[in-house]
Amino acid sequence: MRVELIDRETHIEGRVEGLVSMHAWETMLTNLNRELGTRTGDRLLLDLFGLLGYLGEADRRAVGALMATQFAGLKKVALVIDAYKISGVVEREARRLGLDLRLFPDRDVALAWLLH
């Protein structure tokens, strides 16, 4: 998986592409956290439409926990992904661990929530 980031006036925006696996998520999130540490924004919008594949429920829960750990310094995180891929598992786990994260099927709705 690879990610490209753009600094916006109000937030940091990224696009993630590639084949999903737990190893790929761990590597990408660790690298992304390192890159976010060099930037000043505290709100992140990630476009996940470029991801290929699925994870089981246990792995999705682990991704939510990884996001909560890696994005702990952020105020809000919005993920945009195909509606049929939203199961609520990643969001519930990240929120349970203290990260204000939500998944959306629509970028404009995600951005409105992120900036509110």
C-alpha positions, 0 to 999 in steps of 0.5 A: 500500500502507498499513500500520497499526502497533500497539505490543505489550509484546513487539514491534511489529505491523503490517497491510499492505494494498493492491496490490503493485508495486515502487514501492508496496513501496519507498514503504511500506518507506521510510515504515515504516522512518521510523515504526519509528524513532520506536518502541522495539521491535526485533521486527516482525510484519507481517500481509500477508494484505491484499496483492493481486497478485504480483511476479516473482522479480527483484522479490521479490529486490529486496523482500528486499533493501529489507527488509534495508536498511530493517529493519537496526535490528531483531532479528527480522522475521516476515511472515505471508502466504498459504501459496501466496504463499511462494516463499522468494525474499524470505526468502533475499535478506533473510537473505543480507543479514543480516536475521533474517526469516522468512515464515509462513502462520500468525500464531501460529507466526510470533509464537512464532518472533519471540519465541523 
